[in-house]
Each structure stands twice: as C-alpha cells, then as structure tokens.
Amino acid sequence: MVAFLLFAATSTGFAQENTTSSTSPKNPAPYISRAGDHFMIQLSYDSWLGTPDSIKSHMKGFQRGFNMAVMLNKSFKSNPKFAIAGGIGVSSSNIYFKKMNVDIGSGNPTLRFIPTNSTDNFKKYKLSTTFIEVPLEFRFSSNPSNPNKSVKAAVGIKIGTILNAHTKGKTLRDSTGATLHNYTEKITTKGYFNSTRFAATARVGYGVFSLFGSYNLSSMFKTGVAADVRLLQVGLCISGL
C-alpha cells in the first residue's frame, strides 16, 4: 500500500512537471524553422537583353545556365504558409556564338566582338560566367506541413560576385569550314565584367518542380566597355528537403 502511494505521488509529480514544461514558451521568435526548399537546382535558357543586332545575329544554339543554392527556410509563426529564406549558391551562364570571337583577353579599352565569317573560326565557341551568390526569398506554400504536395510561389533577389569568366573555342576551321586544328582554346579573365551583380527572381510551381525567372538588375559589363547587356534566365527549378 505504501509503495503504491509513493508510485502514485511520483507519477503525479512527473505529470505536473511535464504539463508545466509543455506550456512554457520554447521559441519566442516570430518565425520557426520548417522543412521546405532548403536545396534548389535550376536549369535555364539564357538570353542577353540589350544586345546589339550585330552581335545577336551570331548568337546560336541553346544558351543555357545552371544554378544551385542551399537555403535556410523560416516560416512565420502567425501564418506558416508564408516564410523567408536566405542562403548561398552558385550561378553559371553559357552563351554560344557562331563565327564570332569575344576578345576578352585583348586588354583594349572596349570589348571587341569580332565576326569571323570570312576568316578562321571555331566550330564551337562560348562565353561562360560563374558567380557566387546570396539568394533571398519571400515564400508562399499552400500546404507547409507537406511541401511535396503544395502549390509554391516565391519572389526575391540575388546578390553575387563573379568567380570566373572565360571563352572557350573548339576545333579551328578555315572560312570554308575545313578543319585546321583539333584543339581547344580557353581564355580566362574578368577584366571587362562587373564584379558585383544584382538580380530579381521569381518562381511558381507544385511540389518539387517549379518554373523560375531571374533578371539582372545590373549590367553584365563595366560601363563604357560594351553595351548595357542584362542576363535573363528562364527555366525549371527542382527543390526540396
């Protein structure tokens, strides 16, 4: 009987303790961490807006980009359907040219885009840029407790700094198309490019798939060295975790 009373008293004490701890505030912050789009991969079709026709006529093929980001998602406690997110990522863009060289290694005051219609040219030629970025988003999820079955939308900005810029040409040919040399020429320099860029972003989708867009608010090239070209990326985003 005594043992029973001791056990009952002890159990009551634990129950009171658990009740007290469960009702005490654990997270006074206005937001909570929640699973949702912590990792994003984006495949894009890239365009240069503001490109002069003399250059645009030589831009051929499927201009493409690849972006990847790791982000921390914080849902608002007052309405978990809305969240803010920030993180770090890498963004790359590849623009392909036909019978044109982009002379980024010359050191001239202005960047030259040199047509090679009537002279030696590369069978494949591209200009590639890579940036490290800090993406920030304001997010909506119709079903935050199950993000894989949720309508999602987000708007935001990206702030980035350039990591690499290079041109790459493969297989040198003469003006008639005959192969002269099977080799790859790669020139790397960031001299003509703005070191910092700002971009506005948006995406909408369902579950892990969404359509996204990114528009550069800053010019790709430094003032005075080339036209005021802005990068536009549109494509597919795969997100989760």
C-alpha positions, 0 to 999 in steps of 0.5 A, spaced: 500 500 500 505 504 501 509 503 495 503 504 491 502 511 494 509 513 493 508 510 485 502 514 485 505 521 488 511 520 483 507 519 477 503 525 479 509 529 480 512 527 473 505 529 470 505 536 473 512 537 471 511 535 464 504 539 463 508 545 466 514 544 461 509 543 455 506 550 456 512 554 457 514 558 451 520 554 447 521 559 441 519 566 442 521 568 435 516 570 430 518 565 425 520 557 426 524 553 422 520 548 417 522 543 412 521 546 405 526 548 399 532 548 403 536 545 396 534 548 389 537 546 382 535 550 376 536 549 369 535 555 364 535 558 357 539 564 357 538 570 353 542 577 353 537 583 353 540 589 350 544 586 345 546 589 339 543 586 332 550 585 330 552 581 335 545 577 336 545 575 329 551 570 331 548 568 337 546 560 336 544 554 339 541 553 346 544 558 351 543 555 357 545 556 365 545 552 371 544 554 378 544 551 385 543 554 392 542 551 399 537 555 403 535 556 410 527 556 410 523 560 416 516 560 416 512 565 420 509 563 426 502 567 425 501 564 418 506 558 416 504 558 409 508 564 408 516 564 410 523 567 408 529 564 406 536 566 405 542 562 403 548 561 398 549 558 391 552 558 385 550 561 378 553 559 371 551 562 364 553 559 357 552 563 351 554 560 344 556 564 338 557 562 331 563 565 327 564 570 332 570 571 337 569 575 344 576 578 345 576 578 352 583 577 353 585 583 348 586 588 354 583 594 349 579 599 352 572 596 349 570 589 348 571 587 341 566 582 338 569 580 332 565 576 326 569 571 323 565 569 317 570 570 312 576 568 316 578 562 321 573 560 326 571 555 331 566 550 330 564 551 337 565 557 341 562 560 348 562 565 353 561 562 360 560 566 367 560 563 374 558 567 380 557 566 387 551 568 390 546 570 396 539 568 394 533 571 398 526 569 398 519 571 400 515 564 400 508 562 399 506 554 400 499 552 400 500 546 404 507 547 409 506 541 413 507 537 406 511 541 401 511 535 396 504 536 395 503 544 395 502 549 390 509 554 391 510 561 389 516 565 391 519 572 389 526 575 391 533 577 389 540 575 388 546 578 390 553 575 387 560 576 385 563 573 379 568 567 380 570 566 373 569 568 366 572 565 360 571 563 352 572 557 350 573 555 342 573 548 339 576 545 333 579 551 328 576 551 321 578 555 315 572 560 312 570 554 308 569 550 314 575 545 313 578 543 319 585 546 321 586 544 328 583 539 333 584 543 339 581 547 344 582 554 346 580 557 353 581 564 355 580 566 362 579 573 365 574 578 368 577 584 366 571 587 362 565 584 367 562 587 373 564 584 379 558 585 383 551 583 380 544 584 382 538 580 380 530 579 381 527 572 381 521 569 381 518 562 381 511 558 381 510 551 381 507 544 385 511 540 389 518 539 387 518 542 380 517 549 379 518 554 373 523 560 375 525 567 372 531 571 374 533 578 371 539 582 372 538 588 375 545 590 373 549 590 367 553 584 365 559 589 363 563 595 366 560 601 363 563 604 357 566 597 355 560 594 351 553 595 351 548 595 357 547 587 356 542 584 362 542 576 363 535 573 363 534 566 365 528 562 364 527 555 366 525 549 371 527 549 378 527 542 382 527 543 390 526 540 396 528 537 403 
